Amino acid sequence: MNARTHRGIREAIRARIVAGEWQLGELIPGEVEFAEEYACSRTTVNRALQALAEEGMVERKRKGGTRVRPLPLPQAQLRIPLLREQVEDAGGAYRCEVVDRRIARAPDAIAERLDTGEAKAAYLETLHLADERPFAFETRWINLAAVPQFAEADLGELSANEWLVRTVPFTRGEVALSAATAEGRIADLLGTEEGAALFTMDRTTWLDDHPVTTMRLHYPPGYRLEFAI
Amino acid sequence: MNARTHRGIREAIRARIVAGEWQLGELIPGEVEFAEEYACSRTTVNRALQALAEEGMVERKRKGGTRVRPLPLPQAQLRIPLLREQVEDAGGAYRCEVVDRRIARAPDAIAERLDTGEAKAAYLETLHLADERPFAFETRWINLAAVPQFAEADLGELSANEWLVRTVPFTRGEVALSAATAEGRIADLLGTEEGAALFTMDRTTWLDDHPVTTMRLHYPPGYRLEFAI
């Protein structure tokens, strides 16, 4: 292909883009520079760039020059479901069991995260079941300054999360996903072996500036959190 | 509190909502039914429900009755970043190394996912490094019917993912997050011990109806994928 035809120039520039000469989103040379480099007219370069723009390789702005098409950000709308919904959507019967519940000083890292200082907080362990098999194990601390009524709450059939969702408006949260090794007690409760790899979700929620609750979910081996992008 | 005042009725209904008598989003009884149950006027019930609506416990629609406020869906805009960006955003120097690359028949599960049938596919192993320390290990299969030019591609400094992003428009993908146990080869490459719990991301992408690539990333112990909701 002749490097001076608009097709030839299009292919030459395409090859340079694919080879990584410029970062995604980076400005590439202008018509004048390419015309000089390929010893052709600006019109020819313009036609080549226009063709690359039409096939989505580059983006052209009237005054902004031409950029390598930035990464088409694969973004996911990741909805954090209620465990009850997750289980019921998969056709299972949901139930939860409170394994431990007490009022205590939180460990330092938790006290800092919940901003409870020297004050006691509510601690709750819940085993979530799908068709009576362990679905997830939850440990949760609740800031009693933010939700004093939790201390006396009768959760009944509700999980602590469902109770909180009904009681405290949600403003914002932080989530961290990671992997953890199953240790004695958690391995037992999830019915798995010590040392198994567990998918783990940490979540802290705030009401305005006040931390309300921080929790960790451990899922049994084999759990997958799936979503579309 | 007198159960026949609007305040008393408001508190009574609130307690029933918090106790889980109705599902989130579920229709609760109408004014007529509550008025009968609490032996008061519809106006009084109306005032009570209005107050609950104002504080966000319920939602009222002119003709649709009153529902328990549905779950304020905690939704995350989870962006799937390029590994290069993840590393550079954290202030590290990014580099990647191709550990293995060949053309071969994919294992059955992969061949089915990529719809490659009996045809060979490209296989690639890449170690992603941050400041020369293992950041993630990637195994990837590429459908050569969808991206024939990959067979001969000179990746240079680019990761396969970056090359693909530049070459093939992205239409949709599926992601699954899970935890896996580090096995011999992967443990070695990530510089961790066998049996460690590794955060794992599987991703398959399509161009229109054609599967392009499917990959798995293993992150070393301690990695956390964090986002806000």
Boltz contact constraints between the chains, C-beta under 6 A:
constraints:
  - contact:
      token1: [A, 18]
      token2: [B, 166]
      max_distance: 6.0
  - contact:
      token1: [A, 18]
      token2: [B, 167]
      max_distance: 6.0
  - contact:
      token1: [A, 19]
      token2: [B, 156]
      max_distance: 6.0
  - contact:
      token1: [A, 20]
      token2: [B, 156]
      max_distance: 6.0
  - contact:
      token1: [A, 20]
      token2: [B, 157]
      max_distance: 6.0
  - contact:
      token1: [A, 20]
      token2: [B, 158]
      max_distance: 6.0
  - contact:
      token1: [A, 56]
      token2: [B, 169]
      max_distance: 6.0
  - contact:
      token1: [A, 71]
      token2: [B, 165]
      max_distance: 6.0
  - contact:
      token1: [A, 72]
      token2: [B, 170]
      max_distance: 6.0
  - contact:
      token1: [A, 73]
      token2: [B, 79]
      max_distance: 6.0
  - contact:
      token1: [A, 74]
      token2: [B, 80]
      max_distance: 6.0
  - contact:
      token1: [A, 74]
      token2: [B, 173]
      max_distance: 6.0
  - contact:
      token1: [A, 75]
      token2: [B, 77]
      max_distance: 6.0
  - contact:
      token1: [A, 75]
      token2: [B, 79]
      max_distance: 6.0
  - contact:
      token1: [A, 76]
      token2: [B, 78]
      max_distance: 6.0
  - contact:
      token1: [A, 77]
      token2: [B, 75]
      max_distance: 6.0
  - contact:
      token1: [A, 78]
      token2: [B, 76]
      max_distance: 6.0
  - contact:
      token1: [A, 78]
      token2: [B, 78]
      max_distance: 6.0
  - contact:
      token1: [A, 79]
      token2: [B, 73]
      max_distance: 6.0
  - contact:
      token1: [A, 79]
      token2: [B, 75]
      max_distance: 6.0
  - contact:
      token1: [A, 80]
      token2: [B, 74]
      max_distance: 6.0
  - contact:
      token1: [A, 80]
      token2: [B, 229]
      max_distance: 6.0
  - contact:
      token1: [A, 156]
      token2: [B, 19]
      max_distance: 6.0
  - contact:
      token1: [A, 156]
      token2: [B, 20]
      max_distance: 6.0
  - contact:
      token1: [A, 157]
      token2: [B, 20]
      max_distance: 6.0
  - contact:
      token1: [A, 158]
      token2: [B, 20]
      max_distance: 6.0
  - contact:
      token1: [A, 165]
      token2: [B, 71]
      max_distance: 6.0
  - contact:
      token1: [A, 166]
      token2: [B, 18]
      max_distance: 6.0
  - contact:
      token1: [A, 167]
      token2: [B, 18]
      max_distance: 6.0
  - contact:
      token1: [A, 169]
      token2: [B, 56]
      max_distance: 6.0
  - contact:
      token1: [A, 170]
      token2: [B, 72]
      max_distance: 6.0
  - contact:
      token1: [A, 173]
      token2: [B, 74]
      max_distance: 6.0
  - contact:
      token1: [A, 173]
      token2: [B, 229]
      max_distance: 6.0
  - contact:
      token1: [A, 174]
      token2: [B, 228]
      max_distance: 6.0
  - contact:
      token1: [A, 175]
      token2: [B, 227]
      max_distance: 6.0
  - contact:
      token1: [A, 175]
      token2: [B, 229]
      max_distance: 6.0
  - contact:
      token1: [A, 176]
      token2: [B, 224]
      max_distance: 6.0
  - contact:
      token1: [A, 176]
      token2: [B, 226]
      max_distance: 6.0
  - contact:
      token1: [A, 177]
      token2: [B, 177]
      max_distance: 6.0
  - contact:
      token1: [A, 177]
      token2: [B, 225]
      max_distance: 6.0
  - contact:
      token1: [A, 178]
      token2: [B, 199]
      max_distance: 6.0
  - contact:
      token1: [A, 178]
      token2: [B, 224]
      max_distance: 6.0
  - contact:
      token1: [A, 179]
      token2: [B, 179]
      max_distance: 6.0
  - contact:
      token1: [A, 179]
      token2: [B, 197]
      max_distance: 6.0
  - contact:
      token1: [A, 179]
      token2: [B, 198]
      max_distance: 6.0
  - contact:
      token1: [A, 179]
      token2: [B, 199]
      max_distance: 6.0
  - contact:
      token1: [A, 180]
      token2: [B, 197]
      max_distance: 6.0
  - contact:
      token1: [A, 181]
      token2: [B, 197]
      max_distance: 6.0
  - contact:
      token1: [A, 195]
      token2: [B, 195]
      max_distance: 6.0
  - contact:
      token1: [A, 197]
      token2: [B, 179]
      max_distance: 6.0
  - contact:
      token1: [A, 197]
      token2: [B, 180]
      max_distance: 6.0
  - contact:
      token1: [A, 197]
      token2: [B, 181]
      max_distance: 6.0
  - contact:
      token1: [A, 197]
      token2: [B, 197]
      max_distance: 6.0
  - contact:
      token1: [A, 198]
      token2: [B, 179]
      max_distance: 6.0
  - contact:
      token1: [A, 199]
      token2: [B, 178]
      max_distance: 6.0
  - contact:
      token1: [A, 199]
      token2: [B, 179]
      max_distance: 6.0
  - contact:
      token1: [A, 224]
      token2: [B, 176]
      max_distance: 6.0
  - contact:
      token1: [A, 224]
      token2: [B, 178]
      max_distance: 6.0
  - contact:
      token1: [A, 225]
      token2: [B, 177]
      max_distance: 6.0
  - contact:
      token1: [A, 226]
      token2: [B, 176]
      max_distance: 6.0
  - contact:
      token1: [A, 227]
      token2: [B, 175]
      max_distance: 6.0
  - contact:
      token1: [A, 228]
      token2: [B, 174]
      max_distance: 6.0
  - contact:
      token1: [A, 229]
      token2: [B, 173]
      max_distance: 6.0
  - contact:
      token1: [A, 229]
      token2: [B, 175]
      max_distance: 6.0
